[in-house]
Amino acid sequence: MDIRGRKITIIGMGRTALALARLLTREGAEPFVTELQGEAALGEAPAALDRLGAAWECGGHSEHALTGAALVVPSPGVPLLSPLLQKARASGIPVMSEMELAWPFTRARILAVTGTNGKTTTTELIRALIESCGHTVLLAGNNDTPLSAAVMVEPAPAYIVLEVSSFQLEFAETFRPWLAALLNVTPDHLDWHGGMDGYTAAKRRLFARQSTGDTAVLNDDDAVAASLDVPPEASVWRFSLERPEDRGLWVKGGGIFHGGRQVARTADTRLPGRHNLQNVLAALCMMRAGQFAWDRVLAGLREFKGVEHRIEFVTEEGGIAFYNDSKSTNIDSLKVALESFERPLVLVAGGRGKGADYRVLRPLVAQHVKVLITLGEDAPLLEAAFGDLVPARRATDMGEAVAAARNAAETGDIVLLSPACASFDMFDNFEQRGRVFKACVRELVKG
């Protein structure tokens, strides 16, 4: 679409909308940003749009939002049933995602990753591996950097690693990544997509336009990914923890194999857990399919410590390892964390709960946890759920919790912060909670 001189309506006034407005202005289009919230809730966004010379409105969507619009771009998360979107479609105005509109402007090769779980860890790992090979690379997409912002960076990087959500894929028609991976598909955002079929269909759009020279990377252990149809012109690589793969990577014992030849070891990664090993295989498939220097890839893998606050290795002292999983804000996240370790755990958990029944984790707690340190508003509920299984000790703050965990741990144990709760009773957000935990650990080790 030729957008020069044409009105493009953007729904929402968040980070993605501002980045897209900058790109559209650079390309000679006329962005119009419309927002439901009032100006008081929008921070610096209106002023930023004023500096661009971009038109905007807030406090509701007026009739003017669609008048003369050549295209409508909803911000990620705007519901499919948004009245403004429905009206745009009924009026014959095309609807496009920010990613779809921005990607033709990139001069970089795009490596895209989607999936219900593991996107952030996998994309961060791919970025680190490309850097270890000596190439310039940016991370963008469903994170802090919209693709619209990444494509404007000068000088342009050689590669962009793109974390892609189902929201972004819903309106994708022409998006064509060079390398693309589907990690897994489990029920998520079903109300937004109208059910599992709609959610799955959105994920499949990642590969729909791939052609000669492109590669699709699929998880052969996931039923949806394994059955995915990829355009016949594209190459398909698969990864598995359960079976050999002719084209792709698979695991046997402590070896990672490509076809019949071992090319790496599971010990080459510091990331714990079965789910992380799948993420590693996906990233390595993309590196191998992209013909990156394998010795440098493995060197980068050995150095990668994980994503901050997601089962992040902090340090080891006296044979005791410390891990920060502050991103664990629900019982599903705690479940994954408990399943990720074979060594005995001293678990630090608690915060502002979400009403879930912690008792569903009793078998895992009995199997993996030797001591439970609780803190925050849900400390009594965690003690009631698990106190008859393992010794439980309550702390009043993070420093006390870390000290109690260290005193309870022995050589060979792991101290794991995985709260299964929100942080807002004691911290501004989970990031602050994780950084306070790490600071307390380092102070204790230093002392």
Buried (B, 14 or more C-beta within 10 A) or exposed (E): EEBEEBBBBBBBBBBBBBBBBBBBBEBEBBBBBBBBBEBEEBEEBBEBBEEBEBBBBBBEBEEBBBEEBBBBBBBBEBEBEBEBBEBBEEEEBBBBBBBBBBBEBBEBBBBBBBBBBBBBBBBBBBBBBBBBBEBBBBBBBBBEBBBBBBBBBEEBBBBBBBBBBBBBBBBBEEBBBBBBBBBBBEEBBEEBBEEBEBBBBBBBBBBBBBEEEBBBBBBBBBEBBEEBEBBEEBBBBBBBBEEEBEBBBBBEEEBBBBEEEEBBBBEBBBBBBEBBBBBBBBBBBBBBBBEBBBEBBBBBBBEBEBBBBBBBBBEEBEEBBBBBBBBBBBBBBBBBBBBBBEEBBBBBBBBBBEEBEBEEBEEBBEEBBBBBBBBBBBBEBBBEBBEEBBEBBBBEEBBBBBBBBBEBBEEEBBBBBBBBBBBBBBBEEBBEBBBBBBBBBBEBBEE
